[in-house]
Amino acid sequence: MGAGKAIWITGAGTGIGRASAVALAAAGHRLVLTGRRAAPLEETAALARAARPGADVACMPGDLARRADAEAIVAAILARHARLDAVVGAAGVNVTRRMWSELTPADMDYLLDGNLRSQMYTVAAALPAMRAQKDGVLAIVSSIAGRVVGALSGPMYTTTKHGLTALSHAINVEECVNGIRACAIHPGEVDTPMLAQRPKKLSAEELATVLRAEDVAEVVRFAVETPAHVCLNEIWVTPTHNRGYVAQLGRGS
């Protein structure tokens, strides 16, 4: 693999972004980590370097809901590595009071910024460099809520994640001629800090059945390392004991 790919990971401070950083560092890639808070990024960087001593890991904090931040970080990545081979878009948020009857305008803006606007600006900033090198892969971490409409995730989260799915496919429609490919990754329930925001918390028994962030990170690594002539348009990854299916079985449907 040589020096590995130059990979930008957003949402790298926690959850799937953090686990992806550890997996990709262990695989020999060079990483740039972005999130809004510097301290969690430094914690992730330490874990990544522990996974592969000497790993090239840089922290570049920023608010990707501001396009200028996204563009400045890409410029810094190019100054450091001279190229940008891959983006892992793992930034994402939700709120606890998430039903239509509870959502406030501030909640809606928070979800739009954290889930959709930040990913759109990340993609827009990364694409020019990838076009210039005629190569690049974007692993866009969406959600099962980006494909299946249900009550659990809330309407705004579901809407923003559906937007990410469309965003990923739209990249492939326009950019396939430039050697660029995107993969929309749809995790089911994952044991990350976001689970703590559920209105109804999972029991220890239920929590034992869900995915781990490391499980999704291996899917991310696979998508990022796929050969340049292969486009993985979408990947669904769910717990084997899928509580949505179990609920259907319980209803006899």
N, C-alpha and C positions, 0 to 999 in steps of 0.2 A: 504493500500500500504506500510505501515511501513516507512522505510527510503527512499523508492523509488529506482529507478535504478541509477547506476553510468553511466552517459552518456557523451561522448566526442562529442562536436559540433565544426566542423571546418567551416571556413568562418563565424565566429560568430560575427564579428564586425559590419556587416550591413545586410540589406535585409532579406532574408529568414532565414539565420543563426541566426540573432538577434531575429527575431520574434519567431523562434523555441525555443530559449533559454527562452524567456519570458513565452511561453506556457508550456514548460516542467518544468520550475521552479514552476509555478502556480499549476501544477499537482503533485508537491511533490518530484520531482526527484533531484538528486545531479548532478551538472554540472561541466564540465571542458571546458572552452572556448579557442579556438585557432584561431589565425589569424596572419598576418604578423606585424600588428601594435598594440602596447599595448593600446594606448589611446581609440580607438573605443571599444576594449574588455572591458575596465573598464566601459565605458558607458553602454554597454550591461549588464554587471554584475549588475550595479546599477538598471537598469530597471527590471531585473530578481528578484532582492531582493525586489524591490517595489511591484512586483506582488505577492510575498509570503515572508513576513518578516521572517528573520531567515534562508532563503534558503541557502543551501550549494553550493556556486558558486566560482570556482577558475579560474583565468586567467593564461594561459600558452602560451604566444606568441611563434611563430616559423614559419619558412618557410618550409612548408610541401613538397615542390619540392625537398628538401634535405632529403633523407631517414634517415640520422642520427638524424635530428630534430624530425621526426615522432617517431622514436624508443625511443628517450629520453623522449618525452612527455608521451608515453605509460608507460614507466618505472615510471615516476612521478605519473601518475594516479594510478598505481597499489600500489605504496608506500602510496598514500593517501587513497585509497578506498579498496584495496586488490582484486579488480575485475574490469572488464570493461564489463558492460551489453549491451551497445548500442553505436553505432557511428552514428551521423548525418553528412553526408558529404555534406556540403552546400557551400564549396569553389567554386568560379567560376568567370571568367572574360570574357570580350570581348573587341574589339577595334572598333573605329569609322570607320576607313578606312578598310573595311573588305572584299571587293571583290577581286577576283584573280588578277585583274589588279592593285590593290592598296597594297596588302599585301607585307610586307617586311620579310626577314628572322627573324628579331628581333620580329616582330608581331607573326610569327608562333611559335617561341620558347616560347614567353610569353603565348600564348594560350595553348600550349602543357603542359607547367609547371602549369599554373593556373587551368586548367580544368581537365587534365587527369593524369599527373605525380603525382601531389599532392594527388589526390584521390587514385591512385594505391599504393603510399607509405603509406598512412593512413591505407588502408585495410591490406597491408602486415604487418604493425606494430601491428595492433589490433588482427589479427587472432590467433596468438599463445595463447594469454590469453583466448580468447573465446573457443579455442579447449580444453584447460586445464580445463575449468569449464563446458564444454559440453553445452554451451548456449551462445547465442548472436544474436543481430539483427543489421543490417546495413541499414540505410535509405539513399540511394544515390540520391541526388538531381541532376537529369539530366535536361532534357528540352524536350518540344515537338520537338525541333530540334534534339533530340536523337532518334526520330522515323520517322520524316517527313523531307525530304530534300527539302529545298526551298531557295530562294534567300535572304530573309530578314536577316537571322542570319549570313550569310557569310560561306564560305566553311570550314575554319579551326574550327570555333566554332561548326558547324554541325558535322564535323568529330570527334572532341573530345567528343562531347555529345553522338554520336553513340558509341564511345568507352566506355563511362560510362555505357551505357545500356548493352553492352556485358560484361563488368566487373561485373555488378551486377548479371547477370544470371550465369556467370562462378563461382561466389561464391556459388550459390545454387547447381550447378552441383557437385562440389567437397566437399562442407562443410555440406551438408544436413545431412550426417551421423554423424556429430559432433554437431548436435543441433543448427547449425548456419543458419540464413536465411537473405537474402537481398531483399530489395524492391527498384526498380528503380522508382523514382517519376518524372513525366514529367509535369511540369507546362507550361501553355501557357503564355500569356503576363501577367507580374506581375509588379506592381508599386514599383520598387526598384531603387536604384541609377544607375543600369545598363541601365535603359531606357534612361537616359540622354546621353548615348553614341551612341544612334541611329543616323545614318546620317540624317534622317528626324524625327524631334521631333513630338510627339503626341500632338494634340490639347487638350484643357481642356475637351472638350466633349468626345473625344476618351479616354482620361485618366480615365474618370469617369466610363468607361465600363470594365476596366481590373481588374484582380485579385489584392487583397492586399496581402502583405507578410504574414499577419496574417491568411489569408485563407489557404495558403499552409502550414503554421505552424501547423494548426489543422490536416492536412493530415499527416504530419510528426509525430505528437503526436500519432495519431491513429496507424500508422505503428509501432512505437516504443513500444506501449503498447499492441499490439496483442499477444495473448497467444502463448507460446513456440511451440505448435504443429501446428501453423498456419503460412504459408509463403505467404505473399502478394508479388507476383513476380513483378508486375508493377501496378502503378496507374497513370492515366492521369487526370489532373485537369485543366480545361480551363474556361475562361469567358463564361457565357451564350451567350452574344453577341460576338460571335467568329468572329473576323474581317476577318480571312481567309475564313470562310464559307460565310460571307456576300459578300466578293469579288467574290466568285464563283456564288452566286445568282445574283449578278449584271451583270455577264457575260452570264447569262442564262444557266449555266452548273453546 
